[in-house]
Amino acid sequence: MFALNGFTFGLKNLTVSFEREMKSKDMSAQSSGTQEAEQGDKAATLNVSGMIAFHDIHKLGRLQTMSSAKDSKGNRMVYTIVEEMANAFKIKKVRFSGRFSATQQENMMAWKVSFQLKESNSVAEQKEARQKEQTKAKPAENPRLQQSLQKNKRQTGQTKAKPVQDSHFQQSLQQNKEATR
């Protein structure tokens, strides 16, 4: 069974293949080393193909409309997928990516459709976001920030204006008060 947002397309001879790129970069420069820098797991891609009967032309139209739909920000729409392979790889949300094609198959009275769906908000992406959130330094946990704040507090405490305690000045003020009475 294949469905997007609960809508089924009556796909016969359904074929779904899974791909995921594990990105890395060669760190050996011009040596014969085998070290690589991990660059993360990229979103999975599902390659889907199947047949839609001629009498289900409205389903073909619906599939094509969904493939080109965009949200208010101009991004491709994200759909909830129901499909065995997607379920096996824990893919829940997808968007259309790459090519969408429909070819008339006269001898079978059907259209052969093929398209790609790319995983949206992947498990790897969610893990990475959680790790970033957990490793983000909080002000209370940042020792350098705390030291700097304490140092500033001490310095500003030492440079506050102190009351004048000059006895000659105070005597002059007292004499001026008495003279003006």
Protein Blocks (a to p, Z undefined) as FASTA:
>chain_A
ZZeehiaehighiacddddddddddfklmafbfbdcdebjadddddddddddfklmmmmm
mmmmmmmgccfkopacddddddfklmmnopabdcdehjadddddfknopacdddddddeh
ifklmmmmmmmmmmpccfklmmklmmmmmmmmmmmmmmpccddfbfklmmmmmmmmmmmZ
Z
